[in-house]
Amino acid sequence: MKKRTGGPRFWQRAIVWTVIASATGAYAQPAPHSDVVLSEQQTTDAELFRLTNGTLRIKPCGGEVVRVTFVPGPSVPDLSNPALPDSGCPSTSFSVYASDQSIEVVTAALRVDVGRNSSAVCFSVHGKLMLAETDWPFPRSVISTTTDGRQAHAASEWFALTSEGRVYGLGQHQTGLMNERNTELVLSQDNTNISIPILVPFRGYGVLWNSASVTDLNHQFRQVVSFASNDSDAVDYYYIGGPSVDKIIAGYRRLSGTAPLFPRWAYGYWQSKLAAGLGWKVGTLSGNLHHICAFVR
């Protein structure tokens, strides 16, 4: 070992069925794999992997937070955006260990393995496997497509989840469900449908999917969950370690920025025109308004 130290739905479902068959042992895994790691290089803040079909970047962000990015080209473009500023993922020290089977990116709190034969990424804490990308038929893809008459890319990612526990997160949806296991959702913004693309399994971690595109989340099968964005130039996500939900939310807040409180006057008295139908009630409420506002100030 060596060590270095440094700073369209049909096809989606067809792929998912292939992944399920692989996970249950129905298919033998042929070789060679289409996503073989050809070489790897350490930079000041990340580990870069040249694959047969693109470039994979593993960037530790401090603590139990790691950013994983894949592009089909030879270099990773600037993917920064106001919702996830670069300051949320500062450079941190890490070590790299290489063996015949994988390359390990190790921080003080987390180990990230990249399989040489499939480039699938898995995350472990204190020797316990927390999350793994599927290794067959492939862990991820970015393909050319057309959106509204223009050339674009569609990005997809597949994770192999454990069968136990519930799955939370993903924002506010009109499904009546809090546990999103074995469901399918369209992550987009609409009236009473507020999507936040962070998945929080019961096992004790979060996955924040970084794409502003309309995204299909498919978890209709117990062992596989997939993100598929209609218009995204890269696969880009963050692994946020827990194990508590408070810690996962803290990691999300660090990435997205702390939400400031409203000024004190914004927490004053709110009066609905439907709450007091009788004239004397309106008068009574108005008479008390001065005292209420004085208390809030």
DORO-164373 format. One line per 10 residues: number of its first residue (from 1); their letters; for each residue x, y, z of C-alpha. Coordinates in steps of 0.5 Angstrom, whole numbers, plus 500, padded with zeros to 3 digits. Each point is the difference from the previous one (the first is absolute). Layout:
<sites>
NUM> a> X,Y,Z  ...
</sites>
This chain:
<sites>
1> mkkrtggprf> 500,500,500  502,507,499  498,506,504  500,508,498  498,505,505  497,507,497  496,506,502  436,480,455  496,495,505  501,494,496
11> wqraivwtvi> 507,499,500  500,503,507  496,494,503  504,495,495  506,502,503  497,499,507  498,493,499  507,498,498  503,503,506  495,496,504
21> asatgayaqp> 501,494,496  508,501,502  498,502,507  496,493,501  506,496,496  495,498,494  506,503,495  507,498,501  504,506,499  504,500,494
31> aphsdvvlse> 507,503,499  503,505,498  495,505,503  499,507,496  502,504,505  507,498,502  504,504,504  506,502,495  504,504,504  500,505,507
41> qqttdaelfr> 503,506,502  500,504,506  499,508,500  500,505,506  493,499,502  498,493,496  501,494,497  499,499,493  499,494,496  500,499,492
51> ltngtlrikp> 495,495,498  498,497,493  494,504,500  502,507,503  503,503,507  498,498,507  502,505,506  500,498,507  500,507,504  500,499,508
61> cggevvrvtf> 497,506,503  502,499,507  496,496,505  496,495,497  498,504,494  503,498,493  498,502,493  500,495,495  500,503,492  500,497,494
71> vpgpsvpdls> 501,503,493  500,496,493  506,505,498  507,500,502  500,505,505  494,503,506  497,507,498  498,505,505  494,497,503  499,506,505
81> npalpdsgcp> 493,503,501  497,505,505  496,494,504  507,496,501  506,505,501  507,497,500  501,503,507  496,494,502  505,495,498  506,502,502
91> stsfsvyasd> 507,497,499  502,495,505  505,495,501  500,493,497  504,493,499  500,496,494  501,492,500  500,496,494  499,492,499  498,496,494
101> qsievvtaal> 493,500,502  499,508,502  503,506,501  498,503,507  499,507,502  500,501,507  499,506,505  500,500,508  493,498,500  498,496,493
111> rvdvgrnssa> 503,495,495  498,501,493  501,494,495  500,500,493  500,493,496  505,500,495  496,495,496  494,504,500  501,507,503  495,499,505
121> vcfsvhgklm> 500,504,506  499,498,507  500,503,507  502,497,506  501,503,507  504,496,505  500,494,496  492,500,499  497,501,493  495,505,500
131> laetdwpfpr> 499,501,492  502,497,494  499,502,493  498,494,495  506,497,497  496,497,494  498,501,495  503,507,502  499,505,506  499,506,496
141> svistttdgr> 499,503,493  500,507,496  497,499,493  498,505,495  493,502,499  495,505,497  496,505,505  496,505,497  503,500,493  507,501,502
151> qahaasewfa> 506,495,502  501,498,507  502,494,505  496,496,504  503,498,507  499,493,504  502,497,506  499,493,503  501,498,507  499,493,503
161> ltsegrvygl> 497,501,507  499,495,506  493,497,500  499,502,508  497,507,502  496,506,498  502,505,495  499,508,501  501,507,497  498,502,493
171> gqhqtglmne> 496,506,502  493,501,501  495,496,495  493,498,500  501,493,501  498,499,507  506,497,502  506,501,504  504,494,498  502,500,493
181> rntelvlsqd> 502,493,499  497,496,494  498,507,497  501,504,494  500,507,500  501,506,495  504,505,503  498,507,498  497,506,503  492,501,499
191> ntnisipilv> 495,503,505  500,496,506  505,495,497  507,503,503  506,495,498  506,500,504  505,495,497  503,497,506  499,493,502  500,497,507
201> pfrgygvlwn> 500,493,501  499,497,507  507,497,500  503,507,502  502,504,494  498,505,495  501,501,492  499,507,497  499,499,493  503,507,496
211> sasvtdlnhq> 495,501,494  495,506,499  497,496,494  493,496,501  503,493,503  496,493,501  502,497,506  498,492,499  500,496,507  495,495,497
221> frqvvsfasn> 505,494,502  502,499,507  508,499,498  501,506,495  498,507,500  502,505,494  500,507,498  499,502,493  500,507,498  498,503,493
231> dsdavdyyyi> 505,505,499  506,500,504  507,500,497  503,496,506  498,495,505  502,504,507  498,498,507  502,500,507  500,495,505  499,503,507
241> ggpsvdkiia> 501,495,506  496,500,506  498,496,504  495,504,503  495,504,496  503,507,503  507,498,498  497,499,493  496,507,500  506,503,502
251> gyrrlsgtap> 504,498,495  495,502,495  500,507,503  507,500,499  500,499,493  494,504,498  502,506,505  496,502,507  493,503,499  500,506,503
261> lfprwaygyw> 494,502,505  495,505,498  501,507,503  496,501,507  494,504,497  499,494,495  497,496,506  495,505,501  492,499,500  497,497,494
271> qsklaaglgw> 493,501,499  496,496,495  493,503,497  497,494,501  501,499,507  496,505,503  493,501,497  496,504,505  502,508,500  501,500,508
281> kvgtlsgnlh> 505,494,499  504,504,495  499,506,505  503,496,506  506,498,496  502,506,497  499,503,507  505,495,503  505,501,494  504,505,503
291> hicafvr> 501,496,506  502,494,496  505,504,496  503,503,506  501,493,503  504,497,493  504,506,500
</sites>
